[in-house]
Structure formats: C-alpha cells, structure tokens
Amino acid sequence: MSTITRGTTNVFDDLGYKDGAERQLKTRLALAVNELLQGRKLKQREIAALLHIPQPKVSTLINYRLN
C-alpha cells in the first residue's frame, strides 16, 4: 500500500530544489502576467512590444519555461 505525505505550500521545496522560493515566485509572477495578457487577447508580437522584450521571451513566459 502507498503512503501519502502532505506537502508544504511550495512544491519546489517539496521536490528538493535549493532555489524553491525563487522558482515559486517566478511561477506566480508568470501566472499573474499571463492572466492579464490573456484578458487582452494580444498576439505574441504585440505582447513583446508592450513589455519591451523580444518575442521569443514572450513565448517562454507563456509556456512557463522560466529558467
């Protein structure tokens, strides 16, 4: 039979990442930005111009590749 262990409020800490707090913060920020951008229904190139970042960075943000 399997044992279930209750985690903390930070899955990255639970998984043993040394930078768990930073990863959680980046994920929360990306989620907030993505929610705002989805409401505006902008294209990636429009988002890039709005945020003054290159379009490939918009793609990484939208896809939560936050390394």
PQR file of N, CA, C, O and H, with PARSE charges and radii, in Angstrom:
ATOM      1  N   MET A   1       0.833  -1.169   0.000 -0.4000 1.5000
ATOM      2  CA  MET A   1       0.000   0.000   0.000 -0.0000 2.0000
ATOM      3  C   MET A   1       0.888   1.247   0.000  0.5500 1.7000
ATOM      4  O   MET A   1       1.961   1.246   0.604 -0.5500 1.4000
ATOM      5  N   SER A   2       0.446   2.301  -0.672 -0.4000 1.5000
ATOM      6  CA  SER A   2       1.197   3.546  -0.780 -0.0000 2.0000
ATOM      7  C   SER A   2       0.963   4.438   0.425  0.5500 1.7000
ATOM      8  O   SER A   2      -0.092   4.400   1.058 -0.5500 1.4000
ATOM      9  H   SER A   2      -0.425   2.302  -1.163  0.4000 1.0000
ATOM     10  N   THR A   3       1.976   5.244   0.725 -0.4000 1.5000
ATOM     11  CA  THR A   3       1.864   6.225   1.793 -0.0000 2.0000
ATOM     12  C   THR A   3       1.732   7.600   1.176  0.5500 1.7000
ATOM     13  O   THR A   3       2.469   7.943   0.252 -0.5500 1.4000
ATOM     14  H   THR A   3       2.833   5.274   0.210  0.4000 1.0000
ATOM     15  N   ILE A   4       0.813   8.379   1.671 -0.4000 1.5000
ATOM     16  CA  ILE A   4       0.611   9.737   1.180 -0.0000 2.0000
ATOM     17  C   ILE A   4       1.234  10.696   2.186  0.5500 1.7000
ATOM     18  O   ILE A   4       0.948  10.639   3.382 -0.5500 1.4000
ATOM     19  H   ILE A   4       0.214   8.101   2.422  0.4000 1.0000
ATOM     20  N   THR A   5       2.092  11.579   1.676 -0.4000 1.5000
ATOM     21  CA  THR A   5       2.743  12.573   2.512 -0.0000 2.0000
ATOM     22  C   THR A   5       2.234  13.946   2.123  0.5500 1.7000
ATOM     23  O   THR A   5       2.300  14.329   0.955 -0.5500 1.4000
ATOM     24  H   THR A   5       2.324  11.625   0.704  0.4000 1.0000
ATOM     25  N   ARG A   6       1.735  14.679   3.082 -0.4000 1.5000
ATOM     26  CA  ARG A   6       1.233  16.024   2.814 -0.0000 2.0000
ATOM     27  C   ARG A   6       2.427  16.949   2.573  0.5500 1.7000
ATOM     28  O   ARG A   6       3.394  16.958   3.336 -0.5500 1.4000
ATOM     29  H   ARG A   6       1.682  14.368   4.031  0.4000 1.0000
ATOM     30  N   GLY A   7       2.334  17.720   1.500 -0.4000 1.5000
ATOM     31  CA  GLY A   7       3.397  18.640   1.154 -0.0000 2.0000
ATOM     32  C   GLY A   7       3.232  19.990   1.822  0.5500 1.7000
ATOM     33  O   GLY A   7       2.284  20.229   2.571 -0.5500 1.4000
ATOM     34  H   GLY A   7       1.549  17.713   0.880  0.4000 1.0000
ATOM     35  N   THR A   8       4.168  20.853   1.534 -0.4000 1.5000
ATOM     36  CA  THR A   8       4.098  22.222   2.030 -0.0000 2.0000
ATOM     37  C   THR A   8       3.353  23.061   0.996  0.5500 1.7000
ATOM     38  O   THR A   8       2.739  22.515   0.080 -0.5500 1.4000
ATOM     39  H   THR A   8       4.938  20.658   0.926  0.4000 1.0000
ATOM     40  N   THR A   9       3.402  24.356   1.134 -0.4000 1.5000
ATOM     41  CA  THR A   9       2.760  25.230   0.151 -0.0000 2.0000
ATOM     42  C   THR A   9       3.676  25.516  -1.024  0.5500 1.7000
ATOM     43  O   THR A   9       3.298  26.255  -1.934 -0.5500 1.4000
ATOM     44  H   THR A   9       3.901  24.800   1.878  0.4000 1.0000
ATOM     45  N   ASN A  10       4.875  24.945  -1.023 -0.4000 1.5000
ATOM     46  CA  ASN A  10       5.821  25.169  -2.116 -0.0000 2.0000
ATOM     47  C   ASN A  10       6.274  23.823  -2.679  0.5500 1.7000
ATOM     48  O   ASN A  10       7.099  23.130  -2.082 -0.5500 1.4000
ATOM     49  H   ASN A  10       5.182  24.346  -0.284  0.4000 1.0000
ATOM     50  N   VAL A  11       5.726  23.470  -3.827 -0.4000 1.5000
ATOM     51  CA  VAL A  11       6.049  22.181  -4.444 -0.0000 2.0000
ATOM     52  C   VAL A  11       7.532  22.088  -4.805  0.5500 1.7000
ATOM     53  O   VAL A  11       8.100  20.996  -4.781 -0.5500 1.4000
ATOM     54  H   VAL A  11       5.056  24.032  -4.312  0.4000 1.0000
ATOM     55  N   PHE A  12       8.164  23.212  -5.137 -0.4000 1.5000
ATOM     56  CA  PHE A  12       9.579  23.190  -5.497 -0.0000 2.0000
ATOM     57  C   PHE A  12      10.447  22.836  -4.295  0.5500 1.7000
ATOM     58  O   PHE A  12      11.431  22.110  -4.435 -0.5500 1.4000
ATOM     59  H   PHE A  12       7.702  24.099  -5.156  0.4000 1.0000
ATOM     60  N   ASP A  13      10.093  23.341  -3.119 -0.4000 1.5000
ATOM     61  CA  ASP A  13      10.798  22.926  -1.904 -0.0000 2.0000
ATOM     62  C   ASP A  13      10.563  21.438  -1.630  0.5500 1.7000
ATOM     63  O   ASP A  13      11.480  20.707  -1.254 -0.5500 1.4000
ATOM     64  H   ASP A  13       9.293  23.931  -3.006  0.4000 1.0000
ATOM     65  N   ASP A  14       9.325  21.013  -1.826 -0.4000 1.5000
ATOM     66  CA  ASP A  14       8.992  19.600  -1.597 -0.0000 2.0000
ATOM     67  C   ASP A  14       9.793  18.677  -2.505  0.5500 1.7000
ATOM     68  O   ASP A  14      10.136  17.559  -2.123 -0.5500 1.4000
ATOM     69  H   ASP A  14       8.581  21.607  -2.131  0.4000 1.0000
ATOM     70  N   LEU A  15      10.086  19.157  -3.712 -0.4000 1.5000
ATOM     71  CA  LEU A  15      10.851  18.350  -4.666 -0.0000 2.0000
ATOM     72  C   LEU A  15      12.362  18.459  -4.458  0.5500 1.7000
ATOM     73  O   LEU A  15      13.135  17.803  -5.156 -0.5500 1.4000
ATOM     74  H   LEU A  15       9.806  20.066  -4.022  0.4000 1.0000
ATOM     75  N   GLY A  16      12.781  19.286  -3.499 -0.4000 1.5000
ATOM     76  CA  GLY A  16      14.187  19.358  -3.146 -0.0000 2.0000
ATOM     77  C   GLY A  16      15.004  20.396  -3.887  0.5500 1.7000
ATOM     78  O   GLY A  16      16.233  20.355  -3.831 -0.5500 1.4000
ATOM     79  H   GLY A  16      12.153  19.818  -2.932  0.4000 1.0000
ATOM     80  N   TYR A  17      14.363  21.325  -4.580 -0.4000 1.5000
ATOM     81  CA  TYR A  17      15.110  22.371  -5.267 -0.0000 2.0000
ATOM     82  C   TYR A  17      15.687  23.343  -4.239  0.5500 1.7000
ATOM     83  O   TYR A  17      14.981  23.789  -3.335 -0.5500 1.4000
ATOM     84  H   TYR A  17      13.364  21.358  -4.626  0.4000 1.0000
ATOM     85  N   LYS A  18      16.970  23.666  -4.381 -0.4000 1.5000
ATOM     86  CA  LYS A  18      17.610  24.603  -3.455 -0.0000 2.0000
ATOM     87  C   LYS A  18      17.035  26.004  -3.602  0.5500 1.7000
ATOM     88  O   LYS A  18      17.006  26.770  -2.638 -0.5500 1.4000
ATOM     89  H   LYS A  18      17.544  23.303  -5.115  0.4000 1.0000
ATOM     90  N   ASP A  19      16.574  26.344  -4.812 -0.4000 1.5000
ATOM     91  CA  ASP A  19      16.019  27.669  -5.079 -0.0000 2.0000
ATOM     92  C   ASP A  19      14.491  27.613  -5.169  0.5500 1.7000
ATOM     93  O   ASP A  19      13.884  28.287  -6.002 -0.5500 1.4000
ATOM     94  H   ASP A  19      16.597  25.722  -5.594  0.4000 1.0000
ATOM     95  N   GLY A  20      13.889  26.815  -4.319 -0.4000 1.5000
ATOM     96  CA  GLY A  20      12.445  26.595  -4.350 -0.0000 2.0000
ATOM     97  C   GLY A  20      11.631  27.866  -4.215  0.5500 1.7000
ATOM     98  O   GLY A  20      10.632  28.040  -4.913 -0.5500 1.4000
ATOM     99  H   GLY A  20      14.382  26.267  -3.643  0.4000 1.0000
ATOM    100  N   ALA A  21      12.045  28.758  -3.326 -0.4000 1.5000
ATOM    101  CA  ALA A  21      11.296  30.006  -3.119 -0.0000 2.0000
ATOM    102  C   ALA A  21      11.350  30.877  -4.376  0.5500 1.7000
ATOM    103  O   ALA A  21      10.350  31.476  -4.771 -0.5500 1.4000
ATOM    104  H   ALA A  21      12.857  28.617  -2.759  0.4000 1.0000
ATOM    105  N   GLU A  22      12.519  30.939  -4.991 -0.4000 1.5000
ATOM    106  CA  GLU A  22      12.673  31.735  -6.225 -0.0000 2.0000
ATOM    107  C   GLU A  22      11.832  31.151  -7.357  0.5500 1.7000
ATOM    108  O   GLU A  22      11.177  31.892  -8.089 -0.5500 1.4000
ATOM    109  H   GLU A  22      13.332  30.453  -4.670  0.4000 1.0000
ATOM    110  N   ARG A  23      11.846  29.839  -7.500 -0.4000 1.5000
ATOM    111  CA  ARG A  23      11.047  29.196  -8.542 -0.0000 2.0000
ATOM    112  C   ARG A  23       9.547  29.428  -8.331  0.5500 1.7000
ATOM    113  O   ARG A  23       8.808  29.664  -9.286 -0.5500 1.4000
ATOM    114  H   ARG A  23      12.378  29.237  -6.905  0.4000 1.0000
ATOM    115  N   GLN A  24       9.115  29.360  -7.090 -0.4000 1.5000
ATOM    116  CA  GLN A  24       7.711  29.592  -6.801 -0.0000 2.0000
ATOM    117  C   GLN A  24       7.324  31.034  -7.130  0.5500 1.7000
ATOM    118  O   GLN A  24       6.258  31.278  -7.696 -0.5500 1.4000
ATOM    119  H   GLN A  24       9.716  29.169  -6.314  0.4000 1.0000
ATOM    120  N   LEU A  25       8.179  31.977  -6.779 -0.4000 1.5000
ATOM    121  CA  LEU A  25       7.912  33.382  -7.061 -0.0000 2.0000
ATOM    122  C   LEU A  25       7.836  33.637  -8.566  0.5500 1.7000
ATOM    123  O   LEU A  25       6.931  34.329  -9.032 -0.5500 1.4000
ATOM    124  H   LEU A  25       9.045  31.779  -6.319  0.4000 1.0000
ATOM    125  N   LYS A  26       8.778  33.083  -9.326 -0.4000 1.5000
ATOM    126  CA  LYS A  26       8.769  33.240 -10.783 -0.0000 2.0000
ATOM    127  C   LYS A  26       7.488  32.659 -11.387  0.5500 1.7000
ATOM    128  O   LYS A  26       6.892  33.253 -12.285 -0.5500 1.4000
ATOM    129  H   LYS A  26       9.513  32.521  -8.948  0.4000 1.0000
ATOM    130  N   THR A  27       7.077  31.508 -10.892 -0.4000 1.5000
ATOM    131  CA  THR A  27       5.870  30.878 -11.407 -0.0000 2.0000
ATOM    132  C   THR A  27       4.637  31.713 -11.096  0.5500 1.7000
ATOM    133  O   THR A  27       3.760  31.867 -11.947 -0.5500 1.4000
ATOM    134  H   THR A  27       7.561  31.025 -10.162  0.4000 1.0000
ATOM    135  N   ARG A  28       4.562  32.248  -9.897 -0.4000 1.5000
ATOM    136  CA  ARG A  28       3.415  33.095  -9.529 -0.0000 2.0000
ATOM    137  C   ARG A  28       3.379  34.374 -10.372  0.5500 1.7000
ATOM    138  O   ARG A  28       2.311  34.801 -10.811 -0.5500 1.4000
ATOM    139  H   ARG A  28       5.274  32.124  -9.206  0.4000 1.0000
ATOM    140  N   LEU A  29       4.543  34.979 -10.596 -0.4000 1.5000
ATOM    141  CA  LEU A  29       4.597  36.183 -11.429 -0.0000 2.0000
ATOM    142  C   LEU A  29       4.186  35.880 -12.860  0.5500 1.7000
ATOM    143  O   LEU A  29       3.418  36.630 -13.462 -0.5500 1.4000
ATOM    144  H   LEU A  29       5.411  34.632 -10.239  0.4000 1.0000
ATOM    145  N   ALA A  30       4.697  34.781 -13.406 -0.4000 1.5000
ATOM    146  CA  ALA A  30       4.344  34.394 -14.778 -0.0000 2.0000
ATOM    147  C   ALA A  30       2.849  34.131 -14.893  0.5500 1.7000
ATOM    148  O   ALA A  30       2.226  34.515 -15.883 -0.5500 1.4000
ATOM    149  H   ALA A  30       5.321  34.171 -12.916  0.4000 1.0000
ATOM    150  N   LEU A  31       2.276  33.486 -13.899 -0.4000 1.5000
ATOM    151  CA  LEU A  31       0.842  33.219 -13.911 -0.0000 2.0000
ATOM    152  C   LEU A  31       0.053  34.521 -13.909  0.5500 1.7000
ATOM    153  O   LEU A  31      -0.903  34.666 -14.670 -0.5500 1.4000
ATOM    154  H   LEU A  31       2.783  33.174 -13.095  0.4000 1.0000
ATOM    155  N   ALA A  32       0.441  35.463 -13.069 -0.4000 1.5000
ATOM    156  CA  ALA A  32      -0.257  36.746 -12.999 -0.0000 2.0000
ATOM    157  C   ALA A  32      -0.151  37.507 -14.315  0.5500 1.7000
ATOM    158  O   ALA A  32      -1.141  38.054 -14.800 -0.5500 1.4000
ATOM    159  H   ALA A  32       1.218  35.345 -12.451  0.4000 1.0000
ATOM    160  N   VAL A  33       1.045  37.545 -14.895 -0.4000 1.5000
ATOM    161  CA  VAL A  33       1.244  38.240 -16.174 -0.0000 2.0000
ATOM    162  C   VAL A  33       0.431  37.557 -17.267  0.5500 1.7000
ATOM    163  O   VAL A  33      -0.230  38.232 -18.056 -0.5500 1.4000
ATOM    164  H   VAL A  33       1.850  37.100 -14.501  0.4000 1.0000
ATOM    165  N   ASN A  34       0.471  36.248 -17.323 -0.4000 1.5000
ATOM    166  CA  ASN A  34      -0.273  35.508 -18.348 -0.0000 2.0000
ATOM    167  C   ASN A  34      -1.780  35.731 -18.219  0.5500 1.7000
ATOM    168  O   ASN A  34      -2.474  35.859 -19.228 -0.5500 1.4000
ATOM    169  H   ASN A  34       1.008  35.700 -16.682  0.4000 1.0000
ATOM    170  N   GLU A  35      -2.280  35.777 -17.010 -0.4000 1.5000
ATOM    171  CA  GLU A  35      -3.714  36.028 -16.821 -0.0000 2.0000
ATOM    172  C   GLU A  35      -4.098  37.416 -17.332  0.5500 1.7000
ATOM    173  O   GLU A  35      -5.141  37.578 -17.965 -0.5500 1.4000
ATOM    174  H   GLU A  35      -1.716  35.673 -16.191  0.4000 1.0000
ATOM    175  N   LEU A  36      -3.265  38.408 -17.060 -0.4000 1.5000
ATOM    176  CA  LEU A  36      -3.528  39.761 -17.552 -0.0000 2.0000
ATOM    177  C   LEU A  36      -3.484  39.815 -19.079  0.5500 1.7000
ATOM    178  O   LEU A  36      -4.330  40.449 -19.710 -0.5500 1.4000
ATOM    179  H   LEU A  36      -2.418  38.276 -16.545  0.4000 1.0000
ATOM    180  N   LEU A  37      -2.498  39.150 -19.660 -0.4000 1.5000
ATOM    181  CA  LEU A  37      -2.339  39.183 -21.113 -0.0000 2.0000
ATOM    182  C   LEU A  37      -3.448  38.422 -21.821  0.5500 1.7000
ATOM    183  O   LEU A  37      -3.895  38.837 -22.891 -0.5500 1.4000
ATOM    184  H   LEU A  37      -1.811  38.635 -19.148  0.4000 1.0000
ATOM    185  N   GLN A  38      -3.894  37.326 -21.249 -0.4000 1.5000
ATOM    186  CA  GLN A  38      -4.988  36.561 -21.861 -0.0000 2.0000
ATOM    187  C   GLN A  38      -6.260  37.394 -21.930  0.5500 1.7000
ATOM    188  O   GLN A  38      -7.031  37.294 -22.884 -0.5500 1.4000
ATOM    189  H   GLN A  38      -3.531  36.989 -20.380  0.4000 1.0000
ATOM    190  N   GLY A  39      -6.467  38.202 -20.926 -0.4000 1.5000
ATOM    191  CA  GLY A  39      -7.645  39.063 -20.920 -0.0000 2.0000
ATOM    192  C   GLY A  39      -7.619  40.105 -22.030  0.5500 1.7000
ATOM    193  O   GLY A  39      -8.668  40.560 -22.487 -0.5500 1.4000
ATOM    194  H   GLY A  39      -5.842  38.284 -20.150  0.4000 1.0000
ATOM    195  N   ARG A  40      -6.426  40.480 -22.460 -0.4000 1.5000
ATOM    196  CA  ARG A  40      -6.290  41.480 -23.524 -0.0000 2.0000
ATOM    197  C   ARG A  40      -6.326  40.860 -24.915  0.5500 1.7000
ATOM    198  O   ARG A  40      -6.478  41.573 -25.907 -0.5500 1.4000
ATOM    199  H   ARG A  40      -5.574  40.111 -22.089  0.4000 1.0000
ATOM    200  N   LYS A  41      -6.188  39.548 -24.995 -0.4000 1.5000
ATOM    201  CA  LYS A  41      -6.227  38.815 -26.271 -0.0000 2.0000
ATOM    202  C   LYS A  41      -5.256  39.389 -27.297  0.5500 1.7000
ATOM    203  O   LYS A  41      -5.626  39.677 -28.435 -0.5500 1.4000
ATOM    204  H   LYS A  41      -6.064  38.969 -24.189  0.4000 1.0000
ATOM    205  N   LEU A  42      -4.005  39.546 -26.867 -0.4000 1.5000
ATOM    206  CA  LEU A  42      -2.960  40.080 -27.741 -0.0000 2.0000
ATOM    207  C   LEU A  42      -2.171  38.951 -28.388  0.5500 1.7000
ATOM    208  O   LEU A  42      -2.111  37.838 -27.865 -0.5500 1.4000
ATOM    209  H   LEU A  42      -3.704  39.311 -25.943  0.4000 1.0000
ATOM    210  N   LYS A  43      -1.575  39.247 -29.518 -0.4000 1.5000
ATOM    211  CA  LYS A  43      -0.662  38.315 -30.181 -0.0000 2.0000
ATOM    212  C   LYS A  43       0.707  38.453 -29.524  0.5500 1.7000
ATOM    213  O   LYS A  43       1.003  39.464 -28.886 -0.5500 1.4000
ATOM    214  H   LYS A  43      -1.624  40.151 -29.944  0.4000 1.0000
ATOM    215  N   GLN A  44       1.538  37.426 -29.687 -0.4000 1.5000
ATOM    216  CA  GLN A  44       2.843  37.437 -29.040 -0.0000 2.0000
ATOM    217  C   GLN A  44       3.676  38.650 -29.446  0.5500 1.7000
ATOM    218  O   GLN A  44       4.367  39.229 -28.608 -0.5500 1.4000
ATOM    219  H   GLN A  44       1.297  36.605 -30.205  0.4000 1.0000
ATOM    220  N   ARG A  45       3.623  39.037 -30.703 -0.4000 1.5000
ATOM    221  CA  ARG A  45       4.418  40.200 -31.129 -0.0000 2.0000
ATOM    222  C   ARG A  45       3.902  41.481 -30.495  0.5500 1.7000
ATOM    223  O   ARG A  45       4.681  42.395 -30.221 -0.5500 1.4000
ATOM    224  H   ARG A  45       3.062  38.566 -31.384  0.4000 1.0000
ATOM    225  N   GLU A  46       2.600  41.558 -30.258 -0.4000 1.5000
ATOM    226  CA  GLU A  46       2.026  42.727 -29.584 -0.0000 2.0000
ATOM    227  C   GLU A  46       2.427  42.759 -28.109  0.5500 1.7000
ATOM    228  O   GLU A  46       2.704  43.821 -27.551 -0.5500 1.4000
ATOM    229  H   GLU A  46       1.967  40.816 -30.480  0.4000 1.0000
ATOM    230  N   ILE A  47       2.454  41.591 -27.496 -0.4000 1.5000
ATOM    231  CA  ILE A  47       2.892  41.489 -26.102 -0.0000 2.0000
ATOM    232  C   ILE A  47       4.359  41.897 -25.991  0.5500 1.7000
ATOM    233  O   ILE A  47       4.737  42.626 -25.075 -0.5500 1.4000
ATOM    234  H   ILE A  47       2.230  40.728 -27.949  0.4000 1.0000
ATOM    235  N   ALA A  48       5.177  41.429 -26.922 -0.4000 1.5000
ATOM    236  CA  ALA A  48       6.601  41.767 -26.918 -0.0000 2.0000
ATOM    237  C   ALA A  48       6.797  43.276 -26.993  0.5500 1.7000
ATOM    238  O   ALA A  48       7.629  43.829 -26.274 -0.5500 1.4000
ATOM    239  H   ALA A  48       4.870  40.836 -27.667  0.4000 1.0000
ATOM    240  N   ALA A  49       6.048  43.936 -27.847 -0.4000 1.5000
ATOM    241  CA  ALA A  49       6.163  45.393 -27.974 -0.0000 2.0000
ATOM    242  C   ALA A  49       5.697  46.073 -26.684  0.5500 1.7000
ATOM    243  O   ALA A  49       6.313  47.039 -26.233 -0.5500 1.4000
ATOM    244  H   ALA A  49       5.372  43.487 -28.431  0.4000 1.0000
ATOM    245  N   LEU A  50       4.623  45.577 -26.100 -0.4000 1.5000
ATOM    246  CA  LEU A  50       4.079  46.153 -24.868 -0.0000 2.0000
ATOM    247  C   LEU A  50       5.064  46.029 -23.708  0.5500 1.7000
ATOM    248  O   LEU A  50       5.237  46.965 -22.927 -0.5500 1.4000
ATOM    249  H   LEU A  50       4.123  44.792 -26.467  0.4000 1.0000
ATOM    250  N   LEU A  51       5.705  44.866 -23.605 -0.4000 1.5000
ATOM    251  CA  LEU A  51       6.626  44.603 -22.493 -0.0000 2.0000
ATOM    252  C   LEU A  51       8.073  44.995 -22.792  0.5500 1.7000
ATOM    253  O   LEU A  51       8.937  44.916 -21.918 -0.5500 1.4000
ATOM    254  H   LEU A  51       5.564  44.107 -24.240  0.4000 1.0000
ATOM    255  N   HIS A  52       8.333  45.421 -24.039 -0.4000 1.5000
ATOM    256  CA  HIS A  52       9.687  45.798 -24.472 -0.0000 2.0000
ATOM    257  C   HIS A  52      10.668  44.632 -24.317  0.5500 1.7000
ATOM    258  O   HIS A  52      11.784  44.799 -23.826 -0.5500 1.4000
ATOM    259  H   HIS A  52       7.632  45.485 -24.749  0.4000 1.0000
ATOM    260  N   ILE A  53      10.224  43.454 -24.745 -0.4000 1.5000
ATOM    261  CA  ILE A  53      11.080  42.268 -24.732 -0.0000 2.0000
ATOM    262  C   ILE A  53      10.962  41.580 -26.088  0.5500 1.7000
ATOM    263  O   ILE A  53       9.974  41.780 -26.794 -0.5500 1.4000
ATOM    264  H   ILE A  53       9.318  43.318 -25.144  0.4000 1.0000
ATOM    265  N   PRO A  54      11.971  40.762 -26.468 -0.5600 1.5000
ATOM    266  CA  PRO A  54      11.889  40.031 -27.735  0.2800 2.0000
ATOM    267  C   PRO A  54      10.762  38.995 -27.703  0.5500 1.7000
ATOM    268  O   PRO A  54      10.430  38.462 -26.644 -0.5500 1.4000
ATOM    269  N   GLN A  55      10.183  38.718 -28.863 -0.4000 1.5000
ATOM    270  CA  GLN A  55       9.078  37.760 -28.961 -0.0000 2.0000
ATOM    271  C   GLN A  55       9.438  36.379 -28.406  0.5500 1.7000
ATOM    272  O   GLN A  55       8.587  35.766 -27.762 -0.5500 1.4000
ATOM    273  H   GLN A  55      10.452  39.150 -29.723  0.4000 1.0000
ATOM    274  N   PRO A  56      10.665  35.849 -28.623 -0.5600 1.5000
ATOM    275  CA  PRO A  56      10.964  34.528 -28.040  0.2800 2.0000
ATOM    276  C   PRO A  56      10.823  34.499 -26.514  0.5500 1.7000
ATOM    277  O   PRO A  56      10.461  33.468 -25.947 -0.5500 1.4000
ATOM    278  N   LYS A  57      11.103  35.612 -25.855 -0.4000 1.5000
ATOM    279  CA  LYS A  57      10.929  35.655 -24.397 -0.0000 2.0000
ATOM    280  C   LYS A  57       9.453  35.617 -24.019  0.5500 1.7000
ATOM    281  O   LYS A  57       9.089  35.081 -22.973 -0.5500 1.4000
ATOM    282  H   LYS A  57      11.397  36.450 -26.316  0.4000 1.0000
ATOM    283  N   VAL A  58       8.612  36.182 -24.867 -0.4000 1.5000
ATOM    284  CA  VAL A  58       7.166  36.107 -24.637 -0.0000 2.0000
ATOM    285  C   VAL A  58       6.735  34.645 -24.695  0.5500 1.7000
ATOM    286  O   VAL A  58       5.954  34.188 -23.860 -0.5500 1.4000
ATOM    287  H   VAL A  58       8.908  36.617 -25.718  0.4000 1.0000
ATOM    288  N   SER A  59       7.243  33.921 -25.675 -0.4000 1.5000
ATOM    289  CA  SER A  59       6.907  32.513 -25.827 -0.0000 2.0000
ATOM    290  C   SER A  59       7.316  31.716 -24.589  0.5500 1.7000
ATOM    291  O   SER A  59       6.553  30.874 -24.115 -0.5500 1.4000
ATOM    292  H   SER A  59       7.878  34.292 -26.352  0.4000 1.0000
ATOM    293  N   THR A  60       8.516  31.976 -24.065 -0.4000 1.5000
ATOM    294  CA  THR A  60       8.967  31.243 -22.876 -0.0000 2.0000
ATOM    295  C   THR A  60       8.111  31.592 -21.664  0.5500 1.7000
ATOM    296  O   THR A  60       7.836  30.730 -20.829 -0.5500 1.4000
ATOM    297  H   THR A  60       9.135  32.659 -24.450  0.4000 1.0000
ATOM    298  N   LEU A  61       7.692  32.846 -21.562 -0.4000 1.5000
ATOM    299  CA  LEU A  61       6.829  33.262 -20.458 -0.0000 2.0000
ATOM    300  C   LEU A  61       5.470  32.569 -20.537  0.5500 1.7000
ATOM    301  O   LEU A  61       4.980  32.026 -19.548 -0.5500 1.4000
ATOM    302  H   LEU A  61       7.916  33.546 -22.240  0.4000 1.0000
ATOM    303  N   ILE A  62       4.876  32.595 -21.717 -0.4000 1.5000
ATOM    304  CA  ILE A  62       3.556  31.994 -21.913 -0.0000 2.0000
ATOM    305  C   ILE A  62       3.582  30.487 -21.635  0.5500 1.7000
ATOM    306  O   ILE A  62       2.604  29.918 -21.151 -0.5500 1.4000
ATOM    307  H   ILE A  62       5.275  33.037 -22.521  0.4000 1.0000
ATOM    308  N   ASN A  63       4.713  29.853 -21.949 -0.4000 1.5000
ATOM    309  CA  ASN A  63       4.835  28.404 -21.770 -0.0000 2.0000
ATOM    310  C   ASN A  63       5.495  28.021 -20.438  0.5500 1.7000
ATOM    311  O   ASN A  63       5.822  26.857 -20.211 -0.5500 1.4000
ATOM    312  H   ASN A  63       5.508  30.315 -22.342  0.4000 1.0000
ATOM    313  N   TYR A  64       5.683  29.009 -19.568 -0.4000 1.5000
ATOM    314  CA  TYR A  64       6.228  28.800 -18.219 -0.0000 2.0000
ATOM    315  C   TYR A  64       7.608  28.113 -18.222  0.5500 1.7000
ATOM    316  O   TYR A  64       7.915  27.329 -17.324 -0.5500 1.4000
ATOM    317  H   TYR A  64       5.417  29.955 -19.752  0.4000 1.0000
ATOM    318  N   ARG A  65       8.417  28.409 -19.217 -0.4000 1.5000
ATOM    319  CA  ARG A  65       9.807  27.932 -19.215 -0.0000 2.0000
ATOM    320  C   ARG A  65      10.622  29.033 -18.586  0.5500 1.7000
ATOM    321  O   ARG A  65      11.125  29.914 -19.283 -0.5500 1.4000
ATOM    322  H   ARG A  65       8.167  29.046 -19.946  0.4000 1.0000
ATOM    323  N   LEU A  66      10.756  28.993 -17.284 -0.4000 1.5000
ATOM    324  CA  LEU A  66      11.246  30.137 -16.513 -0.0000 2.0000
ATOM    325  C   LEU A  66      12.680  29.992 -16.030  0.5500 1.7000
ATOM    326  O   LEU A  66      13.035  30.567 -15.001 -0.5500 1.4000
ATOM    327  H   LEU A  66      10.347  28.277 -16.718  0.4000 1.0000
ATOM    328  N   ASN A  67      13.491  29.265 -16.720 -0.4000 1.5000
ATOM    329  CA  ASN A  67      14.890  29.092 -16.298 -0.0000 2.0000
ATOM    330  C   ASN A  67      15.588  30.361 -16.429  0.5500 1.7000
ATOM    331  O   ASN A  67      16.779  30.444 -16.128 -0.5500 1.4000
ATOM    332  H   ASN A  67      13.203  28.799 -17.556  0.4000 1.0000
TER
END
